[in-house]
Amino acid sequence: MLDATTHPALPARPGVGYKAQHYSDIMEDSGPLGWLEIHAENYMGDGGRPLAQLRHLAERFPISVHGVGLSIGGEGNLDTDHLGRLKHLVSWLNPASFSEHLAWSTHDSHFFNDLLPLPYTAKTLSRVATHINQVQDTVGRRMLLENPSSYLAFAESTMSETDFLRELTQRTGCGLLLDVNNVFVSATNLKTSPQAYIDDFPLEAVGEIHLGGHDEDEDETGAPLLIDSHGKAVVDPVWALLDYTLAKSGPKPLLIEWDTDVPEWPVLADEISRADRALALITS
C-alpha cells in the first residue's frame, strides 16, 4: 500500500539536475533555483562524499529522485536488488518526488546504455502497470513516469502514447513527468505536431516538467533527426513549446537537464533564470 503520510512537495519553481562540480556554486548563490534532481543510481552506495553533500543539499532544497535503471517497460521482472537499494535511498532521503522512464534498458542479463521505447499495446500496458504498482508498493509512495523520446513508431501499437500514459495513471494512480524536449524530439522525428501532443496529454497528472537540449542529425532520406542528448542548451522552439504547455497546465516545477558536456555554473544559471521567467509569465 502507498504511504499515506505527507511528503514534501516540489515547488513550482525552476530546478536543475545536480552535478558535484556545482556544489560550491549552488551553496554560495543559488539565485532563483528552487529544487534539485539527482539520479538515483548515483547515490545507492554507502557513505562517502556524494552522500555527505546530498545530505547538506537536502537540508536546503527539496530533492527529486530520478531513476534511470529500473527498466519499467522491460519484458522481464524488475531487479529486486536494485529496487531494494532504491527503497533504502528514498526512505532516508524522503525526497519531494520520485520518477522513472517509460522505457526499457534490460533484456535477460544484459543492460543497455540507452532508454529504449516500447509498443503501445494492451499487453505492454498490463506489464508496465504491474511494474509501476510493484515500484510504488515497494517505495511506499506515488511515482511519476516520464514520456520517452522516440525515433520510430511501432507498427503493432494499438493506442497513442498519450492514451497509453493516461490509462497507466488511471490503473496505478501514478503521476506523470512531462519532458517537453522529448515531445519536441519525438514530434520532429515522427513528423507530428508537438502542440497536438500537448493538447492530448493528461496535464492534470503532471508533477514535473523537464527541459533539456538535443543534437541535430539527418536520417537516410535527409530529413531532420533529433537525438535527446541532454548535452546542450534548450533551444528556442522548446522554450516556445514550454510556454504553450504552461498556458494550459498552469505553473509546475521545471527542471533544466544537462547531463553530458556539463558547462560551468553560470551557463546553467542562465537557463534556470529563463525557466524562472517562463513561470513568471503565467503567474503575473
Rosetta blueprint (number, residue, H / E / L):
1 M L
2 L L
3 D L
4 A L
5 T L
6 T L
7 H L
8 P L
9 A L
10 L L
11 P L
12 A L
13 R L
14 P E
15 G E
16 V E
17 G E
18 Y L
19 K L
20 A H
21 Q H
22 H H
23 Y H
24 S H
25 D H
26 I H
27 M H
28 E H
29 D L
30 S L
31 G L
32 P L
33 L L
34 G L
35 W E
36 L E
37 E E
38 I E
39 H E
40 A H
41 E H
42 N H
43 Y H
44 M L
45 G L
46 D L
47 G L
48 G L
49 R H
50 P H
51 L H
52 A H
53 Q H
54 L H
55 R H
56 H H
57 L H
58 A H
59 E H
60 R H
61 F L
62 P L
63 I E
64 S E
65 V E
66 H E
67 G L
68 V L
69 G L
70 L L
71 S L
72 I L
73 G L
74 G L
75 E L
76 G L
77 N L
78 L L
79 D L
80 T H
81 D H
82 H H
83 L H
84 G H
85 R H
86 L H
87 K H
88 H H
89 L H
90 V H
91 S H
92 W H
93 L H
94 N L
95 P L
96 A L
97 S E
98 F E
99 S E
100 E E
101 H E
102 L L
103 A L
104 W E
105 S E
106 T E
107 H E
108 D L
109 S L
110 H E
111 F E
112 F E
113 N E
114 D E
115 L E
116 L E
117 P L
118 L L
119 P L
120 Y L
121 T L
122 A H
123 K H
124 T H
125 L H
126 S H
127 R H
128 V H
129 A H
130 T H
131 H H
132 I H
133 N H
134 Q H
135 V H
136 Q H
137 D H
138 T H
139 V H
140 G L
141 R L
142 R L
143 M L
144 L E
145 L E
146 E E
147 N L
148 P L
149 S L
150 S L
151 Y L
152 L L
153 A L
154 F L
155 A L
156 E L
157 S L
158 T L
159 M L
160 S L
161 E H
162 T H
163 D H
164 F H
165 L H
166 R H
167 E H
168 L H
169 T H
170 Q H
171 R H
172 T H
173 G L
174 C L
175 G E
176 L E
177 L E
178 L E
179 D E
180 V H
181 N H
182 N H
183 V H
184 F H
185 V H
186 S H
187 A H
188 T H
189 N H
190 L H
191 K L
192 T L
193 S L
194 P H
195 Q H
196 A H
197 Y H
198 I H
199 D H
200 D H
201 F L
202 P L
203 L H
204 E H
205 A H
206 V E
207 G E
208 E E
209 I E
210 H E
211 L E
212 G E
213 G L
214 H E
215 D E
216 E E
217 D E
218 E E
219 D L
220 E L
221 T L
222 G L
223 A L
224 P E
225 L E
226 L E
227 I E
228 D E
229 S L
230 H L
231 G L
232 K L
233 A L
234 V L
235 V L
236 D H
237 P H
238 V H
239 W H
240 A H
241 L H
242 L H
243 D H
244 Y H
245 T H
246 L H
247 A H
248 K H
249 S H
250 G L
251 P L
252 K L
253 P L
254 L E
255 L E
256 I E
257 E E
258 W L
259 D L
260 T L
261 D L
262 V L
263 P L
264 E L
265 W H
266 P H
267 V H
268 L H
269 A H
270 D H
271 E H
272 I H
273 S H
274 R H
275 A H
276 D H
277 R H
278 A H
279 L H
280 A H
281 L H
282 I H
283 T H
284 S L
